[in-house]
Amino acid sequence: MKPATRIIGIDPGLRHTGWGVIAVEGTRLSYIACGAVEPSPAADLADRLAAIHEGLRGVIREHAPEEAAVEETFLNKDPRATLKLGAARGVAMLVPAQAGLRVAEYAPNQIKKAVVGAGHAEKAQIRMMVKVLLPKAEFRTDDMADALAIAICHAHHRGRER
């Protein structure tokens, strides 16, 4: 049997960039770790992006994922906020790419559908299903649960992409 593949899911944000690492062996999913990079709220945009970059580099170095997945940015009513979130998302894609990982992208509704079975699921439903699929997972925030959901989504779709 082929050894387990580690996948990192990243939920980009300027306040909290959630990350979650799982292992996939066939159809079996295992929880490895999760957390969030939380730049200082007082920092300017460039310093927040630098903090996200350094934080994610450390996570990738420590947990050695072989594949990465990032949530696509949804359009916000505030174009400035959307652009800033896009900058965080760019860093979230850059770091695994610099580590030599191929980075998959998934729309929020695609992630919800893969984890909950419905594309318009609530945060509480996502948290509950992540806990069902990864019983050993310990997450404190929605960002961490969302990052694990992104990794789970990639685990379900990765065979189709190749």
DSSP file (Angstrom, degrees, kcal/mol; ACC not computed):
  #  RESIDUE AA STRUCTURE BP1 BP2  ACC     N-H-->O    O-->H-N    N-H-->O    O-->H-N    TCO  KAPPA ALPHA  PHI   PSI    X-CA   Y-CA   Z-CA
    1    1 A M              0   0    0      0, 0.0    24,-0.0     0, 0.0     0, 0.0   0.000 360.0 360.0 360.0 141.9    0.0    0.0    0.0
    2    2 A K        -     0   0    0      1,-0.1     3,-0.1     3,-0.0    24,-0.0  -0.411 360.0-105.9 -67.1 139.7    1.1    3.5   -0.9
    3    3 A P        -     0   0    0      0, 0.0    -1,-0.1     0, 0.0    21,-0.1  -0.216  46.9 -81.7 -65.6 160.2    2.3    5.6    2.2
    4    4 A A        -     0   0    0     21,-0.1     2,-0.5     1,-0.1    21,-0.2  -0.271  40.1-138.2 -61.8 144.8    0.1    8.3    3.5
    5    5 A T  E     -A   24   0A   0     19,-2.6    19,-2.4    -3,-0.1     2,-0.4  -0.911  12.4-136.7-105.8 131.5    0.2   11.7    1.7
    6    6 A R  E     -A   23   0A   0     -2,-0.5    60,-2.6    17,-0.2    61,-1.5  -0.752  20.7-170.4 -91.0 133.9    0.2   14.9    3.8
    7    7 A I  E     -Ab  22  67A   0     15,-2.8    15,-2.5    -2,-0.4     2,-0.5  -0.976  10.0-154.1-123.8 134.3   -2.0   17.7    2.7
    8    8 A I  E     -Ab  21  68A   0     59,-2.4    61,-2.2    -2,-0.4     2,-0.4  -0.938   7.1-161.3-106.6 129.5   -2.1   21.3    4.1
    9    9 A G  E     -Ab  20  69A   0     11,-3.1    11,-2.1    -2,-0.5     2,-0.4  -0.906   8.1-161.8-104.8 137.4   -5.3   23.3    3.8
   10   10 A I  E     -Ab  19  70A   0     59,-2.4    61,-1.6    -2,-0.4     9,-0.2  -0.981  14.1-166.5-127.4 127.2   -5.0   27.0    4.1
   11   11 A D  E     -A   18   0A   0      7,-2.7     7,-1.8    -2,-0.4   136,-0.1  -0.888  28.1-143.4-108.6  97.0   -7.8   29.5    4.9
   12   12 A P        +     0   0    0      0, 0.0     2,-0.3     0, 0.0     5,-0.1  -0.309  34.3 145.4 -71.4 143.2   -6.3   32.9    4.1
   13   13 A G        -     0   0    0     75,-0.1    -2,-0.0     1,-0.1    72,-0.0  -0.939  49.6-129.3-166.8 152.2   -7.1   36.0    6.1
   14   14 A L  S    S+     0   0    0     -2,-0.3     3,-0.2     1,-0.1    -1,-0.1   0.814 112.1  34.1 -77.9 -29.6   -5.3   39.1    7.3
   15   15 A R  S    S+     0   0    0      1,-0.3     2,-0.4    23,-0.1    -1,-0.1   0.868 136.8  11.4 -88.0 -42.6   -6.3   38.7   10.9
   16   16 A H        -     0   0    0     22,-0.2     2,-0.8     2,-0.0    -1,-0.3  -0.958  59.0-169.3-140.8 116.2   -6.2   34.9   11.0
   17   17 A T  E     - C   0  37A   0     20,-2.5    20,-2.5    -2,-0.4     2,-0.2  -0.912  23.4-152.4-103.9 105.8   -4.8   32.6    8.4
   18   18 A G  E     -AC  11  36A   0     -7,-1.8    -7,-2.7    -2,-0.8     2,-0.3  -0.482  14.2-174.1 -78.3 147.4   -6.0   29.1    9.4
   19   19 A W  E     -AC  10  35A   0     16,-2.6    16,-2.4    -9,-0.2     2,-0.3  -0.994   6.2-177.7-139.7 147.6   -4.0   26.1    8.4
   20   20 A G  E     -AC   9  34A   0    -11,-2.1   -11,-3.1   127,-0.3     2,-0.5  -0.987  10.0-157.3-146.8 135.3   -4.7   22.4    8.8
   21   21 A V  E     +AC   8  33A   0     12,-3.5    11,-2.3    -2,-0.3    12,-1.7  -0.953  17.7 171.1-116.9 128.5   -2.6   19.3    8.0
   22   22 A I  E     -AC   7  31A   0    -15,-2.5   -15,-2.8    -2,-0.5     2,-0.4  -0.863  25.9-131.7-126.7 164.1   -4.1   15.9    7.4
   23   23 A A  E     -AC   6  30A   0      7,-2.7     7,-2.4    -2,-0.3     2,-0.5  -0.945  17.0-158.9-115.2 142.2   -2.8   12.6    6.1
   24   24 A V  E     +AC   5  29A   0    -19,-2.4   -19,-2.6    -2,-0.4     2,-0.4  -0.983  14.9 172.7-124.2 126.5   -4.6   10.6    3.4
   25   25 A E  E >  S- C   0  28A   0      3,-2.6     3,-2.1    -2,-0.5     2,-0.5  -0.891  71.9 -50.7-133.7 102.0   -4.1    6.9    2.9
   26   26 A G  T 3  S-     0   0    0     -2,-0.4     0, 0.0     1,-0.3     0, 0.0  -0.605 122.6 -25.6  67.3-119.3   -6.5    5.5    0.3
   27   27 A T  T 3  S+     0   0    0     -2,-0.5     2,-0.4    -3,-0.1    -1,-0.3   0.404 115.9 107.7-102.4   0.4   -9.9    6.8    1.6
   28   28 A R  E <   -C   25   0A   0     -3,-2.1    -3,-2.6     2,-0.0     2,-0.4  -0.664  52.7-160.8 -85.3 128.7   -8.7    7.1    5.2
   29   29 A L  E     -C   24   0A   0     -2,-0.4     2,-0.4    -5,-0.2    -5,-0.2  -0.881   6.4-171.3-107.7 139.8   -8.1   10.6    6.6
   30   30 A S  E     -C   23   0A   0     -7,-2.4    -7,-2.7    -2,-0.4     2,-0.3  -0.994  22.7-123.3-131.6 139.4   -6.0   11.3    9.7
   31   31 A Y  E     +C   22   0A   0     -2,-0.4    -9,-0.2    -9,-0.2     3,-0.1  -0.626  31.6 167.2 -78.4 133.6   -5.6   14.5   11.6
   32   32 A I  E     -     0   0A   0    -11,-2.3     2,-0.3     1,-0.4   -10,-0.2   0.755  57.2 -46.2-108.3 -58.3   -2.0   15.8   12.0
   33   33 A A  E     -C   21   0A   0    -12,-1.7   -12,-3.5     2,-0.0    -1,-0.4  -0.982  45.5-167.2-168.5 162.4   -2.2   19.4   13.2
   34   34 A C  E     +C   20   0A   0     -2,-0.3     2,-0.3   -14,-0.3   -14,-0.2  -0.979  19.3 136.8-154.9 164.6   -3.9   22.7   12.8
   35   35 A G  E     -C   19   0A   0    -16,-2.4   -16,-2.6    -2,-0.3     2,-0.3  -0.948  38.2-103.3-178.7-165.6   -3.5   26.3   13.9
   36   36 A A  E     -C   18   0A   0     -2,-0.3     2,-0.6   -18,-0.2   -18,-0.2  -0.998  13.0-134.2-147.0 143.2   -3.6   29.9   12.8
   37   37 A V  E     -C   17   0A   0    -20,-2.5   -20,-2.5    -2,-0.3    15,-0.1  -0.884  28.7-172.0 -92.8 123.3   -1.1   32.6   11.9
   38   38 A E        -     0   0    0     -2,-0.6   -22,-0.2   -22,-0.2   -23,-0.1  -0.807   5.2-160.4-126.0  90.2   -2.3   35.7   13.6
   39   39 A P        -     0   0    0      0, 0.0     9,-0.1     0, 0.0    10,-0.0  -0.230  40.9 -82.1 -63.5 158.3   -0.4   38.9   12.7
   40   40 A S    >   -     0   0    0      1,-0.2     3,-1.4     7,-0.1    11,-0.1  -0.409  32.1-138.7 -60.7 130.8   -0.6   41.8   15.1
   41   41 A P  T 3  S+     0   0    0      0, 0.0    -1,-0.2     0, 0.0     7,-0.1   0.744 104.1  57.1 -63.8 -21.0   -3.9   43.8   14.4
   42   42 A A  T 3  S+     0   0    0      2,-0.0    -2,-0.1     0, 0.0     2,-0.0   0.619  86.7 102.7 -83.7 -12.8   -1.8   47.0   14.8
   43   43 A A  S <  S-     0   0    0     -3,-1.4     2,-0.0     1,-0.1     0, 0.0  -0.337  76.1-113.7 -72.1 150.9    0.6   46.0   12.0
   44   44 A D     >  -     0   0    0      1,-0.1     4,-2.2    -2,-0.0     3,-0.2  -0.294  38.0 -94.0 -76.4 171.7    0.4   47.6    8.6
   45   45 A L  H  > S+     0   0    0      1,-0.2     4,-2.5     2,-0.2     5,-0.2   0.888 123.2  51.1 -56.2 -46.7   -0.6   45.5    5.6
   46   46 A A  H  > S+     0   0    0      1,-0.2     4,-2.1     2,-0.2    -1,-0.2   0.899 111.7  47.5 -61.4 -40.8    3.0   44.7    4.5
   47   47 A D  H  > S+     0   0    0      2,-0.2     4,-2.2    -3,-0.2    -1,-0.2   0.864 110.7  51.9 -69.7 -35.3    4.0   43.5    8.0
   48   48 A R  H  X S+     0   0    0     -4,-2.2     4,-2.4     2,-0.2    -2,-0.2   0.926 110.6  48.4 -64.4 -43.6    0.9   41.4    8.3
   49   49 A L  H  X S+     0   0    0     -4,-2.5     4,-2.4     1,-0.2    -2,-0.2   0.898 110.8  50.8 -63.7 -39.8    1.7   39.7    4.9
   50   50 A A  H  X S+     0   0    0     -4,-2.1     4,-2.6    -5,-0.2    -1,-0.2   0.896 109.9  50.4 -63.4 -39.7    5.3   39.2    6.1
   51   51 A A  H  X S+     0   0    0     -4,-2.2     4,-2.7     2,-0.2    -2,-0.2   0.900 110.5  49.0 -65.6 -40.7    4.0   37.5    9.3
   52   52 A I  H  X S+     0   0    0     -4,-2.4     4,-2.6     2,-0.2     5,-0.3   0.920 111.4  50.8 -63.2 -43.3    1.7   35.2    7.3
   53   53 A H  H  X S+     0   0    0     -4,-2.4     4,-2.2     1,-0.2    -2,-0.2   0.948 114.1  42.6 -58.7 -51.3    4.6   34.3    5.0
   54   54 A E  H  X S+     0   0    0     -4,-2.6     4,-2.1     2,-0.2    -2,-0.2   0.908 114.2  51.4 -65.3 -41.6    6.9   33.5    7.9
   55   55 A G  H  X S+     0   0    0     -4,-2.7     4,-1.9     1,-0.2    -2,-0.2   0.933 112.3  44.7 -61.8 -47.1    4.2   31.6    9.9
   56   56 A L  H  X S+     0   0    0     -4,-2.6     4,-2.6     1,-0.2     5,-0.2   0.860 109.3  56.7 -68.0 -34.7    3.2   29.4    7.0
   57   57 A R  H  X S+     0   0    0     -4,-2.2     4,-2.4    -5,-0.3    -1,-0.2   0.928 108.2  48.6 -59.5 -43.0    6.9   28.7    6.1
   58   58 A G  H  X S+     0   0    0     -4,-2.1     4,-2.5     2,-0.2    -2,-0.2   0.899 110.6  50.2 -63.1 -41.3    7.4   27.4    9.6
   59   59 A V  H  X S+     0   0    0     -4,-1.9     4,-2.8     2,-0.2     5,-0.3   0.925 112.4  46.7 -63.4 -45.2    4.3   25.2    9.4
   60   60 A I  H  X S+     0   0    0     -4,-2.6     4,-1.8     1,-0.2    -2,-0.2   0.894 112.9  49.7 -66.3 -39.1    5.4   23.7    6.1
   61   61 A R  H  < S+     0   0    0     -4,-2.4    -1,-0.2    -5,-0.2    -2,-0.2   0.928 116.4  42.3 -62.9 -43.7    8.9   23.1    7.5
   62   62 A E  H  < S+     0   0    0     -4,-2.5    -2,-0.2    -5,-0.2    -1,-0.2   0.891 125.4  30.5 -72.2 -40.9    7.6   21.5   10.6
   63   63 A H  H  < S-     0   0    0     -4,-2.8    -3,-0.2    -5,-0.2    -1,-0.2   0.540  87.7-147.0-103.7  -7.9    4.8   19.3    9.1
   64   64 A A     <  -     0   0    0     -4,-1.8   -58,-0.2    -5,-0.3    -3,-0.1   0.864  19.9-167.7  46.6  56.3    6.3   18.6    5.6
   65   65 A P        -     0   0    0      0, 0.0   -58,-0.2     0, 0.0    -1,-0.1  -0.356  17.6-155.7 -69.0 156.6    3.1   18.4    3.6
   66   66 A E  S    S+     0   0    0    -60,-2.6    36,-0.4     1,-0.2     2,-0.3   0.572  77.0  30.9-106.6 -15.5    3.3   17.1    0.0
   67   67 A E  E     -b    7   0A   0    -61,-1.5   -59,-2.4    34,-0.1     2,-0.3  -0.968  67.7-156.9-141.1 155.6    0.2   18.8   -1.4
   68   68 A A  E     -bd   8 103A   0     34,-1.6    36,-2.6    -2,-0.3     2,-0.3  -0.969   5.7-170.9-136.3 150.3   -1.5   22.1   -0.6
   69   69 A A  E     -bd   9 104A   0    -61,-2.2   -59,-2.4    -2,-0.3     2,-0.4  -0.998   5.1-169.4-141.5 140.5   -5.0   23.6   -1.1
   70   70 A V  E     -bd  10 105A   0     34,-2.5    36,-1.9    -2,-0.3     2,-0.3  -0.966  26.7-113.6-130.6 143.2   -6.2   27.1   -0.6
   71   71 A E  E     - d   0 106A   0    -61,-1.6    36,-0.2    -2,-0.4     2,-0.1  -0.568  34.3-118.8 -74.9 137.4   -9.7   28.6   -0.5
   72   72 A E        -     0   0    0     34,-3.0     2,-0.3    -2,-0.3    -1,-0.1  -0.435  34.1-102.9 -70.4 150.3  -10.5   30.9   -3.4
   73   73 A T        -     0   0    0     -2,-0.1     2,-0.3    34,-0.1    -1,-0.1  -0.580  31.0-143.2 -76.2 132.9  -11.4   34.5   -2.4
   74   74 A F        -     0   0    0     -2,-0.3     2,-0.3     1,-0.1    -1,-0.0  -0.714  29.6 -99.1 -92.0 150.9  -15.1   35.3   -2.5
   75   75 A L        -     0   0    0     -2,-0.3     2,-0.2     2,-0.0    -1,-0.1  -0.515  38.9-155.4 -74.3 133.2  -16.1   38.7   -3.7
   76   76 A N        -     0   0    0     -2,-0.3     6,-0.1     2,-0.2    -1,-0.0  -0.649  25.9-120.2-102.7 158.7  -16.9   41.1   -0.9
   77   77 A K  S    S+     0   0    0     -2,-0.2    -1,-0.1     1,-0.1    -2,-0.0   0.774 104.8  68.1 -68.5 -24.6  -19.1   44.2   -1.0
   78   78 A D  S  > S-     0   0    0      1,-0.2     4,-2.1     2,-0.0     3,-0.2  -0.850  71.0-162.2 -99.5 107.5  -16.0   46.3   -0.1
   79   79 A P  H  > S+     0   0    0      0, 0.0     4,-2.3     0, 0.0    -1,-0.2   0.847  90.1  54.9 -59.7 -34.4  -13.5   46.2   -3.0
   80   80 A R  H  > S+     0   0    0      2,-0.2     4,-2.3     1,-0.2     5,-0.2   0.917 108.5  47.9 -64.7 -42.3  -10.7   47.4   -0.8
   81   81 A A  H  > S+     0   0    0     -3,-0.2     4,-2.6     1,-0.2    -1,-0.2   0.895 110.8  52.2 -64.2 -39.5  -11.3   44.5    1.7
   82   82 A T  H  X S+     0   0    0     -4,-2.1     4,-2.2     2,-0.2    -2,-0.2   0.912 109.7  48.8 -62.6 -42.7  -11.4   42.0   -1.3
   83   83 A L  H  X S+     0   0    0     -4,-2.3     4,-1.6     2,-0.2    -2,-0.2   0.911 111.9  48.7 -64.1 -42.2   -8.1   43.3   -2.6
   84   84 A K  H  X S+     0   0    0     -4,-2.3     4,-1.8     2,-0.2    -2,-0.2   0.919 111.6  48.9 -64.3 -43.1   -6.4   43.0    0.9
   85   85 A L  H  X S+     0   0    0     -4,-2.6     4,-2.5     1,-0.2    -1,-0.2   0.883 107.4  56.8 -62.9 -36.8   -7.8   39.5    1.3
   86   86 A G  H  X S+     0   0    0     -4,-2.2     4,-2.1     1,-0.2    -1,-0.2   0.856 103.5  53.5 -61.3 -35.1   -6.4   38.7   -2.2
   87   87 A A  H  X S+     0   0    0     -4,-1.6     4,-1.9     2,-0.2    -1,-0.2   0.919 109.6  47.4 -65.3 -42.9   -3.0   39.8   -1.0
   88   88 A A  H  X S+     0   0    0     -4,-1.8     4,-2.3     1,-0.2    -2,-0.2   0.897 111.5  51.4 -63.8 -39.6   -3.2   37.4    2.0
   89   89 A R  H  X S+     0   0    0     -4,-2.5     4,-1.6     2,-0.2    -1,-0.2   0.872 105.6  55.7 -65.1 -37.3   -4.4   34.7   -0.4
   90   90 A G  H  X S+     0   0    0     -4,-2.1     4,-2.4     1,-0.2    -1,-0.2   0.915 109.5  45.7 -60.6 -43.1   -1.4   35.4   -2.7
   91   91 A V  H  X S+     0   0    0     -4,-1.9     4,-2.3     1,-0.2    -2,-0.2   0.902 109.1  56.1 -65.2 -40.7    1.0   34.8    0.2
   92   92 A A  H  < S+     0   0    0     -4,-2.3    -1,-0.2     1,-0.2    -2,-0.2   0.785 114.3  39.9 -63.6 -27.1   -1.0   31.6    1.2
   93   93 A M  H  X S+     0   0    0     -4,-1.6     4,-1.5    -3,-0.2    -1,-0.2   0.813 112.5  56.0 -87.8 -34.0   -0.4   30.3   -2.4
   94   94 A L  H  X S+     0   0    0     -4,-2.4     4,-2.9    -5,-0.2     5,-0.2   0.916 100.0  57.4 -64.2 -46.3    3.2   31.5   -2.7
   95   95 A V  H  X S+     0   0    0     -4,-2.3     4,-1.3     1,-0.2    -1,-0.2   0.933 111.0  39.9 -59.8 -51.9    4.6   29.8    0.4
   96   96 A P  H  4>S+     0   0    0      0, 0.0     5,-2.7     0, 0.0    -1,-0.2   0.889 114.8  54.7 -65.0 -34.1    3.7   26.2   -0.5
   97   97 A A  H ><5S+     0   0    0     -4,-1.5     3,-1.7     1,-0.2    -2,-0.2   0.910 106.0  51.7 -62.8 -40.5    4.7   26.9   -4.2
   98   98 A Q  H 3<5S+     0   0    0     -4,-2.9    -1,-0.2     1,-0.3    -3,-0.2   0.797 105.4  56.6 -64.3 -27.3    8.1   28.1   -3.0
   99   99 A A  T 3<5S-     0   0    0     -4,-1.3    -1,-0.3    -5,-0.2    -2,-0.2   0.402 125.6-104.1 -84.2   3.4    8.4   24.8   -1.0
  100  100 A G  T < 5S+     0   0    0     -3,-1.7     2,-0.3     1,-0.3    -3,-0.2   0.597  75.6 138.5  88.0  11.4    7.8   22.9   -4.3
  101  101 A L      < -     0   0    0     -5,-2.7     2,-0.3    -6,-0.2    -1,-0.3  -0.680  55.8-123.1 -92.1 143.5    4.2   22.0   -3.7
  102  102 A R        -     0   0    0    -36,-0.4   -34,-1.6    -2,-0.3     2,-0.6  -0.686  29.7-143.3 -77.2 137.0    1.5   22.1   -6.3
  103  103 A V  E     -d   68   0A   0     -2,-0.3     2,-0.3   -36,-0.1   -34,-0.2  -0.918  12.0-162.1-113.3 118.6   -1.3   24.3   -5.0
  104  104 A A  E     -d   69   0A   0    -36,-2.6   -34,-2.5    -2,-0.6     2,-0.4  -0.655   8.3-147.1 -92.8 153.3   -5.0   23.5   -5.7
  105  105 A E  E     -d   70   0A   0     -2,-0.3     2,-0.4   -36,-0.2   -34,-0.2  -0.966  13.1-172.9-124.3 139.3   -7.7   26.1   -5.3
  106  106 A Y  E     -d   71   0A   0    -36,-1.9   -34,-3.0    -2,-0.4    48,-0.0  -0.993  23.5-122.7-134.7 138.9  -11.3   25.4   -4.2
  107  107 A A     >  -     0   0    0     -2,-0.4     4,-2.0   -36,-0.2     3,-0.4  -0.440  32.0-113.4 -71.8 150.0  -14.4   27.7   -4.1
  108  108 A P  H  > S+     0   0    0      0, 0.0     4,-2.4     0, 0.0     5,-0.2   0.889 117.6  50.7 -52.6 -43.1  -16.1   28.0   -0.7
  109  109 A N  H  > S+     0   0    0      1,-0.2     4,-2.3     2,-0.2     5,-0.1   0.853 108.0  52.9 -66.2 -33.3  -19.2   26.2   -1.9
  110  110 A Q  H  > S+     0   0    0     -3,-0.4     4,-2.0     2,-0.2    -1,-0.2   0.888 109.9  48.6 -67.0 -39.1  -17.1   23.3   -3.3
  111  111 A I  H  X S+     0   0    0     -4,-2.0     4,-1.8     2,-0.2     5,-0.3   0.941 112.3  47.9 -65.1 -48.0  -15.4   23.0    0.1
  112  112 A K  H  X>S+     0   0    0     -4,-2.4     4,-3.3     1,-0.2     5,-1.1   0.905 111.8  50.3 -60.2 -42.2  -18.7   23.0    2.0
  113  113 A K  H  <5S+     0   0    0     -4,-2.3     4,-0.5     4,-0.2    -1,-0.2   0.893 109.8  50.4 -64.9 -39.2  -20.2   20.5   -0.4
  114  114 A A  H  <5S+     0   0    0     -4,-2.0    -1,-0.2    -5,-0.1    -2,-0.2   0.838 123.2  30.3 -67.1 -32.5  -17.2   18.1    0.0
  115  115 A V  H  <5S+     0   0    0     -4,-1.8    -2,-0.2    -5,-0.1    -3,-0.2   0.878 136.5  20.1 -95.2 -44.5  -17.4   18.2    3.8
  116  116 A V  T  <5S-     0   0    0     -4,-3.3    -3,-0.2    -5,-0.3    -2,-0.1   0.737  96.2-119.1-100.7 -27.9  -21.0   18.8    4.7
  117  117 A G  S   <S+     0   0    0     -5,-1.1     2,-0.4    -4,-0.5    -4,-0.2   0.364  88.1  81.3 100.6  -4.2  -22.8   17.6    1.5
  118  118 A A  S >  S-     0   0    0     -6,-0.7     3,-0.9     1,-0.1    -2,-0.2  -1.000  71.1-141.3-136.9 137.5  -24.4   21.0    0.8
  119  119 A G  T 3  S+     0   0    0     -2,-0.4    -7,-0.2     1,-0.3    -6,-0.2   0.556  99.4  51.3 -75.3  -8.0  -22.8   24.1   -0.8
  120  120 A H  T 3  S+     0   0    0     -8,-0.1    -1,-0.3    -7,-0.0   -11,-0.1  -0.196  77.9 151.6-122.2  42.6  -24.4   26.6    1.6
  121  121 A A    <   -     0   0    0     -3,-0.9     2,-0.1   -12,-0.1    -9,-0.1  -0.346  43.0-117.9 -74.1 153.0  -23.6   25.1    4.9
  122  122 A E     >  -     0   0    0      1,-0.1     4,-1.9    -2,-0.1     3,-0.3  -0.460  27.7-106.7 -84.8 161.5  -23.2   27.1    8.1
  123  123 A K  H  > S+     0   0    0      1,-0.2     4,-2.7     2,-0.2     5,-0.2   0.884 120.1  55.6 -55.9 -41.2  -19.9   27.4   10.1
  124  124 A A  H  > S+     0   0    0      1,-0.2     4,-2.3     2,-0.2    -1,-0.2   0.879 106.4  50.5 -62.5 -37.8  -21.3   25.2   12.9
  125  125 A Q  H  > S+     0   0    0     -3,-0.3     4,-2.5     2,-0.2    -1,-0.2   0.895 110.2  50.0 -66.5 -39.6  -22.1   22.4   10.3
  126  126 A I  H  X S+     0   0    0     -4,-1.9     4,-2.6     2,-0.2     5,-0.2   0.944 111.0  48.6 -63.3 -47.7  -18.6   22.6    9.0
  127  127 A R  H  X S+     0   0    0     -4,-2.7     4,-1.9     1,-0.2    -2,-0.2   0.920 112.7  48.9 -57.8 -44.8  -17.1   22.4   12.5
  128  128 A M  H  X S+     0   0    0     -4,-2.3     4,-1.8     1,-0.2    -1,-0.2   0.923 113.4  45.2 -63.4 -45.6  -19.3   19.4   13.3
  129  129 A M  H  X S+     0   0    0     -4,-2.5     4,-2.9     2,-0.2     5,-0.2   0.859 109.5  54.6 -70.7 -34.6  -18.5   17.5   10.1
  130  130 A V  H  X S+     0   0    0     -4,-2.6     4,-2.5    -5,-0.2    -1,-0.2   0.918 109.6  49.2 -60.8 -40.9  -14.8   18.2   10.4
  131  131 A K  H  < S+     0   0    0     -4,-1.9    -2,-0.2    -5,-0.2    -1,-0.2   0.866 111.9  48.5 -66.2 -36.2  -14.9   16.7   13.9
  132  132 A V  H  < S+     0   0    0     -4,-1.8    -2,-0.2     1,-0.2    -1,-0.2   0.925 117.1  40.9 -67.6 -44.9  -16.8   13.6   12.5
  133  133 A L  H  < S+     0   0    0     -4,-2.9  -104,-0.2     1,-0.3    -2,-0.2   0.801 129.8  29.4 -75.0 -29.3  -14.3   13.1    9.7
  134  134 A L  S >< S+     0   0    0     -4,-2.5     3,-2.3    -5,-0.2    -1,-0.3  -0.680  70.8 177.0-129.6  76.9  -11.3   13.8   11.9
  135  135 A P  T 3  S+     0   0    0      0, 0.0    -1,-0.1     0, 0.0    -2,-0.1   0.754  80.1  52.8 -57.8 -26.6  -12.3   12.8   15.4
  136  136 A K  T 3  S+     0   0    0      2,-0.0     2,-0.1     0, 0.0    -5,-0.1   0.518  82.5 120.8 -86.9  -3.3   -8.8   13.5   16.9
  137  137 A A    <   -     0   0    0     -3,-2.3     2,-0.5    -7,-0.2    -3,-0.1  -0.349  44.2-165.8 -65.5 136.6   -8.9   17.1   15.5
  138  138 A E        +     0   0    0     -2,-0.1     2,-0.4     6,-0.0  -104,-0.2  -0.951  17.8 162.8-124.4 109.0   -8.5   19.9   18.0
  139  139 A F        -     0   0    0     -2,-0.5     3,-0.0     1,-0.1  -104,-0.0  -0.984  25.8-168.3-131.1 141.5   -9.4   23.3   16.7
  140  140 A R  S    S+     0   0    0     -2,-0.4     2,-0.3     1,-0.0    -1,-0.1   0.705  70.7  37.2 -95.9 -24.4  -10.2   26.5   18.6
  141  141 A T  S  > S-     0   0    0      1,-0.1     4,-2.0  -106,-0.0     3,-0.2  -0.820  78.0-113.2-132.1 164.6  -11.5   28.7   15.8
  142  142 A D  H  > S+     0   0    0     -2,-0.3     4,-3.2     1,-0.2     5,-0.2   0.844 115.0  61.8 -62.3 -34.1  -13.5   28.6   12.6
  143  143 A D  H  > S+     0   0    0      1,-0.2     4,-2.0     2,-0.2    -1,-0.2   0.900 106.2  44.7 -60.8 -40.8  -10.4   29.5   10.6
  144  144 A M  H  > S+     0   0    0      2,-0.2     4,-2.1     1,-0.2    -1,-0.2   0.919 114.7  47.7 -69.8 -43.6   -8.7   26.2   11.8
  145  145 A A  H  X S+     0   0    0     -4,-2.0     4,-2.3     1,-0.2    -2,-0.2   0.909 112.1  50.7 -62.9 -41.4  -11.8   24.1   11.1
  146  146 A D  H  X S+     0   0    0     -4,-3.2     4,-2.3     2,-0.2    -1,-0.2   0.899 108.0  52.4 -63.4 -40.3  -12.1   25.8    7.7
  147  147 A A  H  X S+     0   0    0     -4,-2.0     4,-2.0     2,-0.2  -127,-0.3   0.907 110.4  47.6 -63.3 -41.4   -8.5   25.0    6.9
  148  148 A L  H  X S+     0   0    0     -4,-2.1     4,-2.5     1,-0.2    -1,-0.2   0.894 110.1  53.4 -64.9 -38.4   -9.0   21.3    7.8
  149  149 A A  H  X S+     0   0    0     -4,-2.3     4,-2.7     2,-0.2    -2,-0.2   0.884 107.0  51.9 -62.8 -38.1  -12.2   21.4    5.6
  150  150 A I  H  X S+     0   0    0     -4,-2.3     4,-2.2     2,-0.2    -1,-0.2   0.913 110.4  47.9 -63.9 -43.1  -10.1   22.7    2.7
  151  151 A A  H  X S+     0   0    0     -4,-2.0     4,-2.2     2,-0.2    -2,-0.2   0.903 111.9  49.8 -63.9 -41.0   -7.6   19.9    3.2
  152  152 A I  H  X S+     0   0    0     -4,-2.5     4,-1.9     2,-0.2    -2,-0.2   0.925 108.8  52.5 -63.1 -44.7  -10.5   17.3    3.3
  153  153 A C  H  X S+     0   0    0     -4,-2.7     4,-1.7     1,-0.2    -2,-0.2   0.922 110.0  48.4 -56.3 -45.5  -11.9   18.8    0.1
  154  154 A H  H  X S+     0   0    0     -4,-2.2     4,-2.3     1,-0.2    -1,-0.2   0.896 106.9  56.0 -64.3 -39.0   -8.6   18.4   -1.6
  155  155 A A  H  < S+     0   0    0     -4,-2.2     4,-0.3     1,-0.2    -1,-0.2   0.877 110.7  45.6 -59.1 -37.1   -8.3   14.8   -0.4
  156  156 A H  H  < S+     0   0    0     -4,-1.9    -1,-0.2     1,-0.2    -2,-0.2   0.806 122.8  34.4 -75.2 -30.2  -11.7   14.1   -2.0
  157  157 A H  H >X S+     0   0    0     -4,-1.7     4,-1.1    -5,-0.2     3,-0.9   0.568  90.1  91.6-102.9 -10.6  -10.8   15.8   -5.3
  158  158 A R  H 3X S+     0   0    0     -4,-2.3     4,-0.8     1,-0.3     3,-0.3   0.816  83.8  54.5 -63.0 -33.7   -7.1   15.2   -5.7
  159  159 A G  H 34 S+     0   0    0     -4,-0.3     3,-0.3     1,-0.2    -1,-0.3   0.829 106.5  53.0 -67.6 -31.2   -7.5   12.0   -7.8
  160  160 A R  H <4 S+     0   0    0     -3,-0.9    -1,-0.2     1,-0.2    -2,-0.2   0.755 102.6  58.7 -75.2 -24.8   -9.7   13.7  -10.3
  161  161 A E  H  <        0   0    0     -4,-1.1    -1,-0.2    -3,-0.3    -2,-0.2   0.748 360.0 360.0 -78.5 -23.0   -7.2   16.5  -10.9
  162  162 A R     <        0   0    0     -4,-0.8    -1,-0.2    -3,-0.3    -2,-0.1   0.496 360.0 360.0 -78.7 360.0   -4.3   14.3  -12.1
